Amino acid sequence: MEKKVRVLIAKVGLDGHDRGAKVIAAALRDAGMEVIYSGLRKTPEMIVEAALQEDVDAIGISLLSGAHMTVFPRVLALMKQKGLQNVLLFGGGIIPDQDITTLTNLGVGRLFTPGASTIDITEYVKSWVRDHRPH
């Protein structure tokens, strides 16, 4: 039996708007993945620790606060420190195109902006995990 893809969906910082994160969590769950939702107001350290504890294949961060240029690099650095280089870090929110390019060049996976298709997001996660994680 094939192992289910495990995804941590996280809200970092003071951003209290979690509707999008919950929509994505439900879409991933409906696509057959195991989803762990972090709840609100987590630190990058808490997110990476939860990813380690839950043995996830991917971390999805929803960020609407404008702190994406701080949060994503910090989470990426902590992931490398903890040996999570083979875990996908992706996300979404209100992120300008030039910042998406910069973050992608740093090693962050796809970043989805408002209106992105939940089908595109679930297919991306499934495809990345299939191509990068031994099961």
C-alpha positions in Angstrom: 0.0 0.0 0.0 1.4 3.4 -1.0 2.2 5.8 1.8 -0.1 8.8 2.0 1.4 12.2 1.3 1.6 14.1 4.6 1.4 17.9 4.5 1.7 20.5 7.2 -0.4 23.7 6.5 0.8 26.6 8.6 0.0 30.2 9.5 3.1 32.1 10.6 3.2 35.3 12.6 0.3 37.6 13.6 -1.7 37.0 10.5 -5.1 35.8 11.7 -6.7 35.2 8.3 -6.9 31.5 7.9 -9.7 30.9 5.5 -7.4 30.3 2.5 -5.3 27.9 4.6 -8.3 26.0 5.6 -9.6 25.8 1.9 -6.2 24.4 0.8 -6.1 22.0 3.7 -9.5 20.7 2.8 -8.5 20.4 -0.9 -5.4 18.4 -0.1 -7.4 16.2 2.3 -10.0 15.6 -0.4 -7.2 14.7 -2.8 -6.2 11.8 -0.4 -3.4 13.5 1.5 -3.0 13.5 5.3 -3.1 17.2 6.4 -1.9 18.6 9.7 -3.1 22.2 10.2 -0.9 24.2 12.6 -3.4 26.7 13.7 -2.7 30.5 13.9 0.2 32.5 15.1 3.1 30.0 14.8 6.8 30.9 14.6 9.1 29.5 11.9 10.7 27.4 14.7 7.3 25.9 15.7 6.5 25.1 12.1 9.8 23.3 11.4 9.6 21.4 14.7 6.0 20.3 13.8 7.2 19.2 10.4 9.9 17.0 12.0 7.5 15.5 14.6 4.9 14.8 12.0 7.3 13.4 9.4 5.7 15.5 6.6 6.5 15.4 2.9 5.6 19.1 2.4 5.1 22.3 4.4 2.6 24.8 3.0 2.6 28.3 4.5 -0.2 30.8 4.0 1.0 34.3 4.5 -1.0 37.5 4.0 0.9 39.7 6.3 3.6 40.9 3.9 6.3 39.1 5.9 7.0 36.6 3.2 10.6 37.8 2.5 11.4 37.1 6.2 9.3 34.1 6.9 10.1 31.8 3.9 13.9 32.3 4.1 13.8 31.7 7.9 11.8 28.5 7.5 14.1 27.3 4.7 17.2 27.9 6.8 15.7 26.0 9.8 14.6 23.2 7.5 18.2 22.9 6.3 19.5 23.0 9.8 17.2 20.2 10.8 17.9 18.0 7.8 14.6 18.6 6.0 16.1 19.3 2.6 13.9 16.6 1.0 10.7 18.3 2.2 8.8 20.6 0.0 8.3 24.2 1.2 5.5 25.9 -0.8 3.0 28.5 0.0 0.6 31.2 -0.9 -0.8 34.6 -0.2 -0.4 38.1 -1.4 3.2 38.0 -2.8 4.5 40.3 -5.6 5.9 38.6 -8.7 9.5 39.8 -8.1 9.4 38.4 -4.5 8.1 35.1 -5.9 11.1 35.0 -8.2 13.5 35.8 -5.4 12.0 33.2 -3.0 12.0 30.5 -5.8 15.6 31.2 -6.5 16.4 30.6 -2.8 14.8 27.2 -2.9 11.2 27.8 -2.0 8.7 25.7 -4.1 5.8 27.2 -5.9 4.0 30.2 -4.4 0.4 30.5 -5.2 -1.4 33.9 -5.3 -5.2 34.5 -4.6 -7.4 32.8 -7.1 -5.0 29.9 -7.7 -6.8 26.6 -8.5 -6.9 24.1 -5.7 -6.5 21.4 -8.4 -3.2 23.0 -9.5 -2.0 23.2 -5.9 -2.9 19.5 -5.1 -1.4 18.3 -8.4 1.8 20.3 -7.7 2.2 18.8 -4.2 1.5 15.3 -5.4 3.9 15.6 -8.4 6.7 17.1 -6.3 6.4 14.4 -3.6 6.3 11.6 -6.2 9.4 13.0 -7.9 11.5 13.9 -4.7 10.5 11.6 -1.9 11.2 7.8 -1.7 8.1 5.9 -0.7 
